[in-house]
Amino acid sequence: MAFPSAPRFAPRSLARFALLGFAACSPTPKSDSQANAPLLAPEPAADAMKPAATQSSSFEREARGTKLRLVFHADPLPNLVYQLDCMAGRHPCSRAAYEALWQDDLGWDDTDRRTLEAFRKIRESWNGRIELRSPAPAAPLPLPHADRTVAARLSIAGLVARTPDEHVRYLGLVTTPTDAQRAQTLVDHFRPRFDRYWEREGRAHCEESAEKLAALFQREGLTGHVEALVGFYKADLPEGTPLHFHLMARPAHRSVDTARQIGGHAVIEMPAGAKPEDRAPVVVHEMLHHLHAAATDERLAALSRSFVETNDPLAPASYAVLDEALATALGTAKAMGRLDPPGLSRKLEAPMGLYAEPTIDRVAKAVLPFLDARLAEGKSLHDPGFAPGFLAAVHKAFPDGLPPLAHARPLVAVVAPGLWPAFHAFDGAAMASSLGGSTASDAMRAPETLNLFASRPHWGGAFFVTHAEVADLARFEGTIGAAAVAAITAEARRTRAFVYSTQKSPGVYRFVFVADDLPSMNDLVRALAAQRAPFEGALEVVARRPAAP
C-alpha cells in the first residue's frame, strides 16, 4: 500500500475478533485513504450476468430462546465479499487460506490482482465514524463500539445482501450510488469462479454447519446460557432480538481461522473438515462481545472510569483485554464445559489453550473463579467491586507485571513519513486496533498531534522517528517526560537503532522507536514484541555507532 506524504490523522478501530487456539493473523491496513479517482473495473464475464449461486435465496436456521433469536446464515454472496475483503487486507481473517484457494484452485492472474486492488481502494475511499449528536459520556478509555464506523457498515452491507442488486442498494446507503455500483461490478469479476467453488464444496459445508449449529444450541441449552448472561452484561436488548451468525466456508489450510463480531452480526469461519460442534464455543464467544457492547454508553463509560480510578498500574492494559477475556471465560470456556468437559480441562492446562494471545488466555483462565462467584451472587459487570476483582485476577496471572505490548492497548502514535509499515507491524503485534483502537499521525509539528496525547492521557503511546527527527521529540516533553527526552537524545548520538520505554504515569507507557531505515525499525518492533517483562530505558537491536574521532 502506498502511503501519501501529506499529513494524516488516522484513527483505527477493528471489529472484535477471536483467535481461539490458533496463531494471530496479519494486521489490517488502516482504512484512511482519501477519495480516489473513478475506478474502472474489468468487463464482467458473460456468465457473471446469469443467475448464479451468488443470486440465490437465503439459507438460514434458527435457535430460538425466550429472549433472543440466534440466526445462522449460509449464503454465497456474503462469502465472496468476505473473501475479497480478506485478501484485500480489510479485516482479520484466514488470508493465507483464501489466497491459496484463488491462486492454486481458481486461477488467479494479474487482472485479478488489479481488480482486487481497485476493490480495496474503493472500500478505503469511504471512512469515518457514526456518532450521536448528543454529548457522549466522559470515558477515559475507549468504549466497545467498533460497529459505529463506515468500514463496519460496509462489511455489514456485504453480510446481509443476498443478491448483487441488494448489495448495491445497501452499499448505497453508506456510499454514493455510483461507488456502490462500481464496487459490485468489481465483485462480479470474481463471481463465476467463486460460484463453481461454492457449488462444489462451500454450500454443502456451510448449510450443514448452519443446520447442526442451530440444533446443537437448542439441544444443549447454549441459547439459554447466553440469555442468562444478558443481565450480567446489562445488555440493552429488546426481547426477540435476532443475533446473526454468518458462516464462511474456509478451505483446509494450516493458517489461522478467525471469527469477528460487528454489532449484531458475527462472522464465523468454518474450516473444511471441521465439525460444527467444535465451532459452537466460538459462536458463544462472539455473542458475548455483542452483549458487552449492548450496555448503555453511560454504563460502559462508568465501567472504564472504575478501572482508572483504582490507580492500579495494570488498569489501562487490563481494561483493554476485558472484553476478550470475558468472552473467552464466559463464552469459550463455559460452552466447552457443557459440550466437552475433558477437552476444556486440556485447554485450561495448555498455554494459549483458550485464546491464541498469551495475555488474554492467562487472564481469562485466572478470572474464571471470580466470575463464577460474581454470577452466584447475582452481581453484574457494572455493579460496584468488579474492577478491583478483575484486576486481582490479572495480578495473579502476571505477578511480575504485564509484558510491554500489553501497555500499547489502546494506542496513540506519531509516525514519521515512510515508517507507516513499522506502525502497522506494531499495531498488529499489540492487537491495539482490535483491543480498544489506535490513532496515529505523521504530522509531528501539528498542534492536533499534541492534542492526540493530551486528550488520551490513559492510552499507551508510541513514536516512530529517524535520528533526524529526534530533536522534534522536545515538543512532546509533556507526554514523554523531559528526562526521557534527554536520555533518548543522548542515546541517539551513539546508537543506530533502539527503542526506548518510559512510564509516563502508573501503567501508561511511551515507546520511542529510533531508526533510519524500515528493516531496522521492523527489527525493533520484533524485539519489543519478544519482551515478556516490563522495562524502562533503551533496548538496543543494532550495535552502537563508532565513537566520533
Secondary structure, 3 states (H helix, E strand, C coil): CCCCCCCCEEEECCCEEECCCCCCCCCCCCCCCCCCCCCCCCCCCHHHHCCCHHHCCCCEEEEECCCEEEEEECCHHHHHHHHHHHHCCCCCCCHHHHHHHHHHCCCCCHHHHHHHHHHHHHHHCCCCECCCCCCCCCCCCCCCCCCCEHHHHHHHHHHHCCCHHHHHHHHCCCCCHHHHHHHHHHHHHHHHHHHHHHHHHHHHHHHHHHHHHHHHHHHHCHHHHHHHHHHHHCCCCCCCEEEEEEEEEECCCCCCCCEEEECCEEEEEEECCCCHHHHHHHHHHHHHHHHHHCCCHHHHHHHHHHHHCCCCCCHHHHHHHHHHHHHHHHHHHHHHHHHCHHHHHHHHHCCCCCCCCHHHHHHHHHHHHHHHHHHHCCCCCCCCCHHHHHHHHHHHHCCCCCCHHHHHCCEEEEECCCCHHHHHHHHHHHCCCCCCCEEEECCCCCHHHHHHHHCCCCCEEEEEECHHHHHHHHHHHHHHCHHHHHHHHHHHHHECCEEEEEEEECCEEEEEEECCCHHHHHHHHHHHHHCCCCCCEEEECCCECCCCC
